[in-house]
Amino acid sequence: MMSKLWDDLKDNMKDWSLTAVEKAEEMSKIAVAKTEEMTRISKVKFEIHQLHREMNQVYENLGKLAFEHTKNEHMASFSGNKDFFELVNKIEDLKIKIKKKEKDINDIKEKFDVDDIEENKTTKIEDENSAIGKSFEILDDQVSKS
């Protein structure tokens, strides 16, 4: 009876070690995916930051142009001023690029949606932990009977 107990225990240990290896592989895949997601998001956020800096520079140039035009020409009308409208259009273009980059971040998050993967893995782990607990109960029963 004792040798059957040891055989059962060895078999269960093999199963548990295989399960542990599978879980480690799954968790490493999740970690890799999350790292890739965060890397891509960080890259896009940096690009957005650069666009904001460029837009601030254009605003500054627009302000200088308005100041000089008003000071030198003693008027604040910019109708027909090519430089003025080029700067305004540049700002609008940058705003559109920023919005696109923000959408890119959301697309990346949707593509990598690691949260769903983690939920599925957690449920699977809980199910297997429950099965392991039952194996211990059977072992306890066998030890008690012998």
C-alpha positions in Angstrom: 0.0 0.0 0.0 2.8 2.4 0.9 4.5 1.8 -2.5 1.3 2.7 -4.3 1.2 5.9 -2.2 4.7 6.8 -3.3 4.0 5.9 -6.9 0.9 8.2 -6.8 2.9 10.9 -5.2 5.6 10.7 -7.8 3.1 10.8 -10.6 1.4 13.8 -9.0 4.8 15.5 -8.6 5.5 15.0 -12.3 2.1 16.4 -13.2 2.7 19.4 -10.9 6.1 20.1 -12.3 4.8 20.0 -15.9 2.0 22.3 -14.9 4.5 24.7 -13.3 6.6 24.8 -16.5 3.5 25.4 -18.6 2.5 28.3 -16.3 6.0 29.8 -16.4 5.9 29.7 -20.2 2.5 31.3 -20.3 3.5 34.0 -17.9 6.7 34.8 -19.8 4.7 35.1 -23.0 2.4 37.6 -21.3 5.4 39.5 -19.9 7.0 39.7 -23.4 3.7 40.9 -24.9 3.2 43.6 -22.2 6.8 44.8 -22.6 6.4 45.1 -26.4 3.1 47.0 -25.9 4.7 49.4 -23.4 7.7 49.9 -25.7 5.5 50.8 -28.7 3.3 53.1 -26.5 6.4 54.9 -25.1 7.7 55.4 -28.7 4.4 57.0 -29.8 4.2 59.1 -26.6 7.7 60.4 -27.4 6.6 61.3 -30.9 3.5 63.1 -29.5 5.9 65.0 -27.1 8.0 66.0 -30.1 4.9 67.2 -32.0 3.9 69.3 -29.0 7.4 70.9 -28.9 7.2 71.6 -32.6 3.7 73.1 -32.2 4.9 75.3 -29.3 7.7 76.6 -31.5 5.2 77.4 -34.2 3.0 79.3 -31.7 6.1 81.2 -30.6 6.8 82.1 -34.2 3.2 83.1 -34.7 3.4 85.4 -31.6 6.6 87.0 -32.8 5.0 87.6 -36.3 1.9 89.1 -34.7 4.0 91.3 -32.5 6.3 92.5 -35.3 3.4 93.0 -37.7 1.4 95.0 -35.2 4.4 97.1 -34.0 5.8 97.9 -37.5 2.6 98.3 -39.4 0.5 99.6 -36.5 -2.3 97.2 -37.2 -3.5 93.8 -36.2 -5.1 92.7 -39.4 -3.6 89.6 -41.0 -5.8 89.2 -44.1 -3.6 88.3 -47.0 -0.5 87.7 -44.8 1.0 84.5 -46.3 3.4 83.9 -43.3 0.6 84.2 -40.8 -1.7 81.7 -42.5 1.2 79.2 -43.1 1.8 79.2 -39.4 -1.9 78.8 -38.6 -2.1 75.9 -41.0 1.1 74.3 -39.6 -0.5 74.3 -36.1 -3.7 72.7 -37.5 -1.6 70.0 -39.2 0.3 69.3 -36.0 -2.9 69.0 -34.0 -4.2 66.4 -36.6 -0.9 64.4 -36.3 -1.2 64.4 -32.5 -4.7 63.1 -32.6 -3.6 60.3 -35.0 -0.8 59.4 -32.7 -3.2 59.3 -29.7 -5.4 56.9 -31.8 -2.3 54.8 -32.5 -1.8 54.4 -28.8 -5.4 53.1 -28.4 -4.9 50.7 -31.3 -1.7 49.3 -29.7 -3.6 48.8 -26.5 -6.4 47.0 -28.3 -3.9 44.8 -30.3 -2.0 43.7 -27.2 -5.0 43.4 -24.9 -3.0 41.4 -22.4 -5.7 41.9 -19.7 -7.9 39.3 -21.3 -5.1 36.8 -21.7 -4.2 37.3 -18.0 -7.8 36.7 -16.9 -8.0 33.4 -18.9 -4.7 32.2 -17.4 -5.8 33.0 -13.9 -9.0 31.0 -14.3 -7.1 28.1 -15.7 -4.6 28.2 -12.8 -7.4 28.3 -10.3 -9.0 25.3 -11.9 -5.7 23.4 -11.8 -5.0 24.4 -8.2 -8.4 23.0 -7.3 -7.4 19.7 -9.0 -4.1 19.6 -7.1 -6.0 20.2 -3.8 -8.2 17.2 -4.6 -5.1 15.1 -5.3 -3.9 15.9 -1.8 -7.2 14.9 -0.3 -7.0 11.5 -2.1 -3.5 11.0 -0.8 -4.5 11.9 2.7 -7.4 9.4 2.5 -5.0 6.7 1.3 -2.5 7.4 4.1 -5.3 7.4 6.7 -6.6 4.0 5.5 -3.1 2.4 5.6 
